[in-house]
Amino acid sequence: MKLQKHNLSMIFIADDHRLFVDGLRFIIDYATDYKLAGVVHNGNEVMPFLKKQPVDVLLLDIDLPGKSGKEVAIEVKQQYPSVKILTLSMLNDYDTVKTMLGLGVTGYCLKTAGKDELLAALASVSKGDVFISGELMPVLVNGSRFVATKSKPSPIKTLTDREQVLLKALAKGKNAATIAQEMNLSKHTVESHRKSIYSKLNLHSVGELMAFVREYRLI
């Protein structure tokens, strides 16, 4: 059974591990309805490709020859902000995951993931929903600067009831449009609440938000 596309169909791969790329090609061709726009094996080739071919989702490795995946992510989000980025990497340390999420990638999936997890990641990211490999959640929690203790009052109390509901929705990977529809709010209102939450909790990225939620057992 193929994974149905969600109005986004063009996939672009930037990865220098050719055997891994061959596996991705097979999965995209035979297990999804997405189309593969192209493949490059060097970070320097990403931006020239995007100038010629519009894509919806970029599957991005971090350890690329030429420009690194981190450099590529910065350039893509600056020049093509509508492109969703799904990081595919063997790197599973807190600093790397936090950095990539902070750069604006929509998802982070380990290369050790099976086909089903990869398909789930692709489906989520293509819709604009955040995806993080389940194996990475303990890494984010343990590496987070948030430490819950009995002597430390919960910062959750600084949030309004609505902000607490919205925080949980964000932690589940839902984007502003989805939350707005579910909560019967305007997208502008949801964005205003999101900024307020980040400010009150001193959060700076999706990774920090996910770690915070897991640390305080909100989901």
Backbone as JSON, one array per atom type, in Angstrom:
{
  "sequence": "MKLQKHNLSMIFIADDHRLFVDGLRFIIDYATDYKLAGVVHNGNEVMPFLKKQPVDVLLLDIDLPGKSGKEVAIEVKQQYPSVKILTLSMLNDYDTVKTMLGLGVTGYCLKTAGKDELLAALASVSKGDVFISGELMPVLVNGSRFVATKSKPSPIKTLTDREQVLLKALAKGKNAATIAQEMNLSKHTVESHRKSIYSKLNLHSVGELMAFVREYRLI",
  "N": [[0.84, -1.2, 0.0], [0.59, 2.14, -0.92], [1.95, 5.21, 0.31], [-0.06, 7.97, 0.56], [0.11, 11.09, -1.1], [0.14, 14.51, 0.08], [-0.79, 16.93, -1.33], [1.74, 17.73, -1.8], [4.49, 16.87, -3.68], [7.05, 16.75, -4.84], [10.19, 15.48, -4.29], [13.48, 15.93, -3.1], [16.77, 14.82, -2.9], [19.68, 15.13, -0.94], [22.53, 13.69, -0.45], [25.48, 11.86, 0.18], [25.89, 9.18, 0.43], [25.7, 6.62, -1.51], [24.55, 4.02, -1.68], [22.65, 4.18, 0.34], [21.07, 6.2, -0.73], [20.09, 4.87, -2.98], [18.39, 3.08, -1.72], [16.51, 4.88, -0.68], [15.46, 5.89, -3.06], [14.16, 3.61, -4.02], [12.18, 3.2, -2.06], [10.69, 5.61, -2.27], [9.81, 5.43, -4.92], [8.31, 3.03, -4.99], [6.78, 2.8, -2.66], [5.42, 5.09, -2.16], [3.48, 7.93, -3.38], [4.89, 10.06, -4.14], [7.07, 12.13, -6.14], [10.38, 11.86, -7.33], [12.45, 14.48, -7.57], [15.14, 14.89, -7.95], [18.65, 14.08, -7.3], [21.5, 14.92, -5.42], [24.98, 14.76, -4.57], [26.67, 16.36, -3.22], [27.1, 19.13, -1.09], [27.44, 21.62, -2.26], [25.95, 21.54, -4.54], [23.29, 21.83, -4.06], [21.85, 24.39, -3.91], [22.14, 25.44, -6.61], [20.63, 23.48, -7.93], [18.06, 23.88, -6.84], [17.46, 26.35, -7.89], [16.79, 25.78, -10.46], [14.87, 23.78, -10.32], [11.87, 23.56, -8.71], [11.02, 22.28, -5.5], [9.32, 20.33, -2.96], [9.98, 18.94, -0.64], [13.04, 18.48, 1.01], [15.35, 16.0, 1.45], [17.84, 15.75, 3.61], [21.2, 15.12, 4.23], [23.69, 15.47, 6.83], [26.52, 15.31, 7.0], [27.95, 16.21, 4.45], [30.02, 16.37, 1.5], [31.73, 19.35, 0.39], [29.59, 22.05, 0.97], [28.28, 21.79, 4.25], [25.51, 19.94, 5.71], [24.34, 21.58, 7.59], [25.05, 24.18, 6.74], [23.76, 24.17, 4.29], [21.08, 23.91, 5.08], [20.64, 26.4, 6.31], [20.89, 28.17, 4.11], [18.87, 27.25, 2.4], [16.51, 27.66, 3.93], [16.58, 30.41, 4.09], [16.42, 31.3, 1.43], [14.51, 29.7, 0.19], [12.04, 29.39, 1.84], [9.66, 27.93, 1.9], [10.26, 25.33, 1.38], [10.28, 22.17, 2.82], [12.38, 20.61, 5.15], [13.78, 17.51, 5.78], [15.91, 16.1, 7.88], [18.23, 13.55, 7.47], [20.23, 11.41, 9.12], [23.12, 9.83, 10.66], [23.97, 10.88, 12.96], [23.33, 11.29, 16.34], [23.49, 12.9, 18.57], [22.78, 15.29, 21.17], [23.48, 18.06, 20.76], [23.78, 18.27, 17.96], [21.25, 17.52, 16.95], [19.64, 19.46, 18.21], [20.73, 21.78, 17.09], [20.14, 21.5, 14.31], [17.32, 21.49, 14.37], [16.97, 24.0, 15.39], [17.78, 25.47, 13.21], [15.68, 25.35, 11.59], [14.77, 23.03, 10.31], [12.22, 20.7, 9.42], [11.96, 18.11, 10.21], [13.71, 15.35, 11.82], [15.3, 12.49, 11.2], [16.71, 9.4, 12.01], [19.2, 7.53, 10.28], [19.18, 4.91, 10.86], [16.62, 4.17, 11.03], [13.69, 2.24, 10.26], [11.76, 1.28, 7.31], [9.03, 1.93, 7.77], [9.13, 3.96, 9.71], [10.51, 5.9, 8.32], [8.69, 6.45, 6.27], [6.63, 7.51, 7.82], [7.9, 9.78, 8.76], [8.31, 11.18, 6.38], [5.66, 11.6, 5.57], [4.7, 13.23, 7.65], [6.44, 15.5, 7.59], [6.03, 16.43, 4.99], [3.54, 17.53, 5.23], [4.06, 19.64, 6.77], [4.3, 19.19, 9.43], [6.06, 18.63, 12.46], [8.61, 16.16, 12.81], [10.34, 13.84, 14.76], [12.64, 11.32, 15.28], [11.73, 8.59, 17.34], [13.71, 7.41, 18.84], [15.34, 9.5, 19.44], [14.17, 11.06, 21.37], [14.77, 10.56, 24.19], [17.39, 11.52, 24.12], [17.05, 14.24, 23.62], [15.66, 14.98, 25.91], [17.41, 14.28, 28.04], [19.58, 15.85, 27.43], [18.65, 18.37, 27.65], [18.49, 21.67, 29.02], [16.58, 21.99, 30.87], [15.58, 21.01, 34.01], [13.59, 19.22, 36.02], [12.68, 19.69, 39.32], [11.66, 19.19, 42.74], [11.98, 21.41, 44.29], [11.97, 23.42, 42.52], [9.76, 25.62, 41.09], [7.2, 24.86, 38.75], [7.5, 26.08, 35.47], [5.29, 26.01, 33.92], [3.16, 27.17, 35.14], [3.28, 29.8, 34.47], [2.01, 30.05, 32.11], [-1.04, 30.68, 30.32], [-4.28, 29.01, 30.43], [-5.1, 28.45, 27.83], [-2.69, 28.71, 26.45], [-1.31, 26.55, 27.51], [-2.72, 24.4, 26.44], [-2.21, 24.84, 23.75], [0.54, 24.54, 23.75], [0.87, 21.79, 24.18], [-0.24, 20.88, 21.81], [1.57, 21.87, 19.93], [3.78, 20.4, 20.69], [3.09, 17.92, 19.81], [3.69, 18.06, 17.23], [2.04, 19.49, 15.54], [1.19, 21.94, 13.1], [0.77, 25.56, 12.79], [-1.51, 26.15, 11.23], [-3.08, 23.82, 11.41], [-3.55, 23.68, 14.18], [-4.95, 26.07, 14.52], [-7.31, 25.52, 13.16], [-8.33, 23.35, 14.66], [-8.67, 24.52, 17.17], [-10.37, 26.51, 16.64], [-9.42, 29.09, 16.05], [-7.76, 32.01, 14.72], [-4.99, 31.85, 12.44], [-3.13, 33.8, 12.92], [-3.62, 34.42, 15.6], [-2.85, 32.02, 16.81], [-0.12, 32.02, 16.2], [0.66, 34.24, 17.67], [0.2, 33.34, 20.29], [2.03, 31.25, 20.3], [4.5, 32.6, 20.14], [4.37, 33.92, 22.58], [4.46, 31.76, 24.36], [7.02, 30.69, 23.81], [8.54, 32.86, 24.66], [7.86, 33.14, 27.43], [8.75, 30.69, 28.44], [11.34, 30.72, 27.78], [12.27, 29.53, 25.41], [13.89, 28.52, 22.36], [13.81, 27.01, 20.1], [12.29, 24.3, 18.22], [13.29, 21.89, 19.12], [14.05, 22.44, 21.79], [11.53, 22.97, 22.81], [10.28, 20.45, 22.54], [11.89, 18.94, 24.27], [11.34, 20.21, 26.68], [8.62, 19.66, 27.05], [8.62, 16.88, 27.26], [10.21, 16.58, 29.52], [8.6, 17.65, 31.55], [6.52, 15.97, 31.4], [4.19, 16.4, 29.81], [2.96, 15.3, 27.67]],
  "CA": [[0.0, 0.0, 0.0], [1.41, 3.33, -1.05], [1.68, 6.39, 1.14], [-0.69, 8.98, -0.27], [0.7, 12.41, -0.98], [-0.72, 15.52, 0.68], [-0.63, 18.14, -2.12], [3.17, 17.98, -1.97], [4.91, 15.65, -4.35], [8.41, 16.73, -5.36], [11.19, 15.17, -3.28], [14.86, 16.18, -3.54], [17.69, 14.17, -1.97], [21.08, 15.57, -0.9], [23.19, 12.69, 0.38], [26.61, 11.29, -0.56], [25.94, 7.73, 0.63], [24.96, 6.2, -2.7], [23.72, 2.85, -1.39], [21.51, 4.68, 1.1], [20.22, 6.92, -1.68], [19.4, 3.86, -3.8], [17.29, 2.58, -0.91], [15.49, 5.93, -0.64], [14.82, 5.9, -4.38], [13.25, 2.46, -4.11], [11.03, 3.45, -1.19], [9.89, 6.69, -2.84], [9.2, 4.97, -6.17], [7.41, 1.89, -4.86], [5.96, 2.82, -1.45], [4.75, 6.39, -2.03], [3.04, 8.56, -4.62], [5.71, 11.23, -4.36], [7.98, 12.07, -7.27], [11.74, 12.23, -7.01], [12.87, 15.55, -8.48], [16.55, 14.74, -8.26], [19.59, 13.68, -6.24], [22.86, 15.45, -5.5], [25.86, 14.1, -3.61], [27.59, 17.38, -2.7], [26.33, 20.26, -0.58], [27.54, 22.76, -3.17], [25.06, 21.36, -5.67], [21.89, 21.96, -3.65], [21.24, 25.65, -4.3], [21.98, 25.5, -8.06], [19.53, 22.61, -8.33], [16.8, 24.49, -6.46], [17.19, 27.48, -8.78], [16.24, 25.24, -11.7], [13.77, 22.84, -10.09], [11.18, 23.73, -7.42], [10.72, 21.03, -4.79], [8.5, 20.5, -1.76], [10.68, 18.38, 0.53], [14.45, 18.16, 0.83], [15.91, 15.0, 2.37], [19.18, 16.32, 3.74], [22.23, 14.56, 5.1], [24.47, 16.53, 7.47], [27.93, 15.18, 6.62], [28.08, 16.25, 3.0], [31.21, 17.05, 0.98], [31.36, 20.71, 0.02], [28.86, 22.67, 2.08], [27.69, 20.83, 5.17], [24.06, 19.98, 5.79], [23.95, 22.75, 8.38], [25.15, 25.34, 5.86], [22.71, 24.04, 3.28], [19.8, 24.2, 5.73], [20.54, 27.85, 6.5], [20.66, 28.81, 2.82], [17.56, 26.85, 1.88], [15.45, 28.33, 4.69], [16.64, 31.83, 3.79], [16.04, 31.59, 0.05], [13.33, 28.91, -0.18], [11.44, 29.06, 3.14], [8.53, 27.0, 1.8], [10.78, 23.96, 1.25], [10.38, 21.44, 4.07], [13.63, 19.85, 5.23], [13.83, 16.34, 6.65], [17.29, 15.68, 8.08], [18.48, 12.11, 7.58], [21.62, 11.37, 9.58], [23.52, 8.86, 11.68], [24.31, 11.64, 14.16], [22.22, 11.24, 17.3], [23.83, 13.63, 19.79], [21.87, 16.39, 21.5], [23.86, 19.33, 20.15], [23.52, 18.24, 16.52], [19.8, 17.52, 16.74], [19.15, 20.77, 18.63], [21.19, 22.76, 16.11], [19.37, 21.36, 13.07], [15.96, 21.95, 14.63], [17.05, 25.44, 15.53], [17.97, 26.06, 11.89], [14.38, 25.38, 10.92], [14.34, 21.81, 9.63], [10.9, 20.26, 9.88], [12.06, 16.79, 10.82], [15.03, 14.75, 12.0], [15.11, 11.04, 11.22], [17.97, 8.68, 11.99], [19.35, 6.61, 9.15], [18.95, 3.55, 11.34], [15.17, 3.95, 11.04], [13.14, 1.31, 9.28], [10.94, 1.86, 6.25], [7.79, 2.5, 8.29], [9.43, 5.22, 10.37], [10.86, 6.85, 7.27], [7.44, 6.85, 5.62], [5.93, 8.38, 8.76], [8.62, 11.05, 8.77], [8.03, 11.84, 5.11], [4.27, 12.04, 5.58], [4.56, 14.36, 8.59], [7.17, 16.67, 7.11], [5.41, 16.95, 3.77], [2.38, 18.31, 5.65], [4.52, 20.75, 7.59], [4.29, 18.78, 10.84], [7.39, 18.25, 12.97], [8.86, 14.75, 13.08], [11.62, 13.51, 15.37], [12.73, 9.88, 15.55], [11.45, 8.24, 18.72], [14.98, 7.1, 19.5], [16.02, 10.75, 19.81], [13.48, 11.76, 22.45], [15.57, 10.55, 25.44], [18.56, 12.37, 23.91], [16.61, 15.63, 23.79], [15.28, 15.19, 27.31], [18.58, 14.22, 28.91], [20.5, 16.92, 27.1], [18.01, 19.66, 27.83], [18.88, 22.46, 30.19], [15.46, 21.99, 31.8], [15.63, 19.93, 34.99], [12.46, 19.37, 36.94], [12.94, 19.31, 40.7], [10.57, 19.57, 43.64], [12.22, 22.75, 44.82], [11.87, 24.38, 41.43], [8.38, 25.73, 40.66], [7.02, 24.57, 37.33], [7.26, 27.26, 34.64], [3.99, 25.86, 33.27], [2.23, 28.07, 35.82], [3.34, 31.12, 33.86], [1.2, 30.02, 30.9], [-2.5, 30.68, 30.46], [-4.86, 27.7, 30.11], [-5.09, 28.28, 26.37], [-1.3, 28.51, 26.05], [-0.93, 25.2, 27.88], [-3.33, 23.52, 25.44], [-1.49, 25.05, 22.5], [1.88, 23.98, 23.94], [0.77, 20.35, 23.96], [-0.49, 20.67, 20.39], [2.85, 22.11, 19.25], [4.68, 19.29, 21.02], [2.67, 16.76, 19.02], [4.13, 18.29, 15.86], [1.03, 20.14, 14.72], [1.57, 23.28, 12.68], [-0.15, 26.63, 13.19], [-2.77, 26.04, 10.5], [-3.84, 22.7, 11.98], [-3.98, 24.09, 15.52], [-5.97, 27.11, 14.36], [-8.56, 24.87, 12.77], [-8.82, 22.52, 15.76], [-9.04, 25.35, 18.31], [-11.27, 27.55, 16.15], [-8.71, 30.36, 16.2], [-7.09, 32.44, 13.51], [-3.59, 31.46, 12.41], [-2.41, 34.9, 13.55], [-3.75, 34.26, 17.06], [-2.02, 30.88, 17.2], [1.28, 32.45, 16.14], [0.89, 35.15, 18.81], [0.31, 32.49, 21.48], [3.28, 30.49, 20.2], [5.58, 33.51, 20.51], [4.25, 34.16, 24.01], [4.92, 30.54, 25.03], [8.47, 30.64, 23.68], [9.11, 33.94, 25.48], [7.68, 32.84, 28.84], [9.52, 29.51, 28.83], [12.71, 30.93, 27.32], [12.57, 28.52, 24.39], [14.42, 29.12, 21.15], [13.7, 26.1, 18.96], [11.36, 23.18, 18.38], [13.97, 20.89, 19.93], [13.93, 22.81, 23.19], [10.12, 22.8, 23.18], [10.04, 19.01, 22.7], [12.58, 18.5, 25.49], [10.61, 20.77, 27.81], [7.35, 18.93, 27.21], [8.92, 15.54, 27.75], [10.74, 16.7, 30.87], [7.5, 17.92, 32.46], [5.51, 14.93, 31.19], [2.95, 17.05, 29.35], [2.35, 14.42, 26.66]],
  "C": [[0.87, 1.24, 0.0], [0.97, 4.42, -0.1], [1.12, 7.47, 0.24], [-0.06, 10.34, -0.04], [-0.32, 13.4, -0.46], [-0.48, 16.86, 0.0], [0.83, 18.56, -2.26], [3.77, 16.73, -2.56], [6.37, 15.6, -4.74], [9.45, 16.58, -4.24], [12.59, 15.34, -3.88], [15.79, 15.62, -2.48], [19.09, 14.77, -2.1], [21.81, 14.66, 0.08], [24.31, 12.04, -0.43], [26.78, 9.79, -0.35], [25.07, 7.07, -0.45], [24.09, 4.97, -2.48], [22.48, 3.26, -0.61], [20.53, 5.4, 0.18], [19.44, 5.94, -2.56], [18.21, 3.29, -3.04], [16.15, 3.59, -0.82], [14.73, 5.98, -1.95], [13.77, 4.8, -4.47], [11.99, 2.7, -3.28], [10.11, 4.51, -1.78], [9.14, 6.22, -4.08], [8.1, 3.93, -5.94], [6.51, 1.91, -3.62], [5.24, 4.15, -1.24], [4.27, 6.86, -3.39], [3.81, 9.83, -4.89], [6.59, 11.03, -5.59], [9.36, 12.53, -6.84], [12.22, 13.25, -8.03], [14.33, 15.41, -8.87], [17.38, 14.37, -7.05], [20.91, 14.4, -6.48], [23.68, 14.82, -4.37], [26.85, 15.07, -2.96], [26.77, 18.59, -2.26], [26.37, 21.48, -1.49], [26.54, 22.71, -4.32], [23.6, 21.64, -5.34], [21.25, 23.24, -4.18], [21.12, 25.81, -5.81], [20.82, 24.65, -8.56], [18.19, 23.28, -8.04], [16.45, 25.7, -7.32], [16.52, 27.03, -10.08], [14.98, 24.42, -11.48], [13.11, 23.09, -8.74], [10.86, 22.37, -6.8], [9.91, 21.35, -3.54], [9.23, 20.04, -0.51], [12.12, 18.06, 0.16], [14.87, 17.16, 1.89], [17.4, 15.29, 2.45], [20.07, 15.58, 4.73], [23.03, 15.71, 5.71], [25.92, 16.5, 7.02], [28.07, 15.07, 5.11], [29.44, 16.82, 2.61], [30.79, 18.43, 0.46], [30.7, 21.38, 1.21], [28.24, 21.59, 2.95], [26.17, 20.94, 5.15], [23.57, 21.18, 6.58], [23.98, 24.02, 7.54], [24.04, 25.34, 4.82], [21.35, 24.41, 3.87], [19.59, 25.7, 5.91], [20.19, 28.53, 5.18], [19.27, 28.5, 2.27], [16.44, 27.59, 2.6], [15.44, 29.83, 4.43], [16.07, 32.13, 2.41], [14.8, 30.85, -0.41], [12.61, 28.45, 1.08], [10.29, 28.07, 3.07], [8.98, 25.54, 1.68], [10.89, 23.33, 2.64], [11.67, 20.62, 4.05], [13.5, 18.71, 6.23], [15.29, 15.91, 6.73], [17.36, 14.17, 8.23], [19.95, 11.94, 7.94], [21.85, 10.22, 10.55], [23.82, 9.56, 12.99], [23.12, 11.72, 15.1], [22.54, 11.95, 18.61], [22.94, 14.86, 19.94], [22.2, 17.68, 20.76], [23.54, 19.37, 18.66], [22.02, 18.33, 16.24], [19.22, 18.9, 17.08], [19.52, 21.84, 17.6], [20.35, 22.7, 14.84], [17.93, 21.83, 13.25], [15.93, 23.46, 14.77], [17.22, 26.16, 14.21], [16.69, 26.04, 11.07], [14.0, 24.13, 10.15], [13.03, 21.33, 10.23], [10.97, 18.91, 10.57], [13.5, 16.31, 10.91], [14.82, 13.25, 12.17], [16.47, 10.36, 11.14], [18.02, 7.71, 10.81], [19.2, 5.15, 9.56], [17.46, 3.21, 11.37], [14.77, 2.94, 9.98], [12.27, 2.03, 8.27], [9.71, 2.55, 6.8], [8.04, 3.85, 8.97], [9.79, 6.29, 9.35], [9.62, 7.35, 6.55], [6.64, 7.79, 6.52], [6.58, 9.76, 8.8], [8.3, 11.84, 7.5], [6.62, 12.38, 5.06], [4.08, 13.26, 6.47], [5.21, 15.63, 8.04], [6.53, 17.27, 5.88], [4.17, 17.78, 4.07], [2.77, 19.52, 6.48], [4.53, 20.44, 9.07], [5.69, 18.32, 11.25], [7.47, 16.75, 13.18], [10.25, 14.59, 13.66], [11.61, 12.02, 15.69], [12.52, 9.6, 17.03], [12.71, 7.96, 19.51], [15.69, 8.35, 20.01], [15.38, 11.45, 21.0], [14.24, 11.71, 23.77], [16.8, 11.43, 25.32], [18.19, 13.83, 24.16], [16.29, 15.93, 25.24], [16.52, 15.26, 28.2], [19.56, 15.36, 28.64], [19.93, 18.3, 27.33], [18.5, 20.37, 29.08], [17.76, 22.52, 31.22], [15.57, 20.77, 32.72], [14.51, 20.16, 36.0], [12.85, 18.87, 38.33], [11.8, 19.79, 41.58], [10.74, 21.0, 44.14], [12.06, 23.84, 43.77], [10.43, 24.46, 40.95], [8.25, 25.51, 39.15], [6.74, 25.84, 36.55], [5.93, 27.19, 33.9], [2.99, 26.85, 33.86], [2.24, 29.48, 35.23], [2.47, 31.21, 32.6], [-0.29, 30.08, 31.22], [-3.01, 29.29, 30.12], [-4.79, 27.44, 28.62], [-3.67, 28.02, 25.87], [-0.83, 27.1, 26.39], [-1.49, 24.19, 26.89], [-2.55, 23.62, 24.13], [-0.09, 24.47, 22.57], [1.87, 22.48, 23.66], [0.55, 20.04, 22.48], [0.79, 20.85, 19.58], [3.8, 20.94, 19.47], [4.33, 18.02, 20.26], [3.02, 16.94, 17.56], [3.14, 18.98, 14.97], [1.49, 21.55, 14.34], [0.48, 24.28, 13.03], [-1.51, 26.51, 12.52], [-3.67, 24.95, 11.09], [-4.39, 23.07, 13.35], [-5.09, 25.13, 15.44], [-7.32, 26.51, 14.03], [-9.16, 24.09, 13.93], [-9.32, 23.36, 16.93], [-9.97, 26.5, 17.92], [-10.69, 28.95, 16.38], [-8.13, 30.76, 14.85], [-5.62, 32.01, 13.59], [-2.74, 32.54, 13.08], [-2.45, 34.79, 15.08], [-2.88, 33.12, 17.56], [-0.55, 31.27, 17.21], [1.62, 33.38, 17.31], [1.04, 34.36, 20.1], [1.63, 31.72, 21.48], [4.47, 31.36, 20.62], [5.56, 33.8, 22.01], [4.78, 32.98, 24.81], [6.45, 30.47, 25.0], [9.14, 31.68, 24.58], [9.04, 33.6, 26.97], [8.55, 31.68, 29.31], [10.99, 29.59, 28.4], [13.15, 29.83, 26.36], [13.03, 29.21, 23.12], [14.29, 28.23, 19.92], [12.67, 25.02, 19.27], [11.97, 22.1, 19.25], [13.86, 21.18, 21.41], [12.49, 22.66, 23.68], [9.81, 21.32, 23.44], [10.67, 18.49, 23.98], [11.84, 18.97, 26.72], [9.35, 19.96, 28.09], [7.57, 17.53, 27.77], [9.4, 15.58, 29.2], [9.62, 16.88, 31.9], [6.3, 17.01, 32.24], [4.15, 15.52, 30.79], [2.24, 16.26, 28.26], [2.77, 12.99, 26.95]]
}
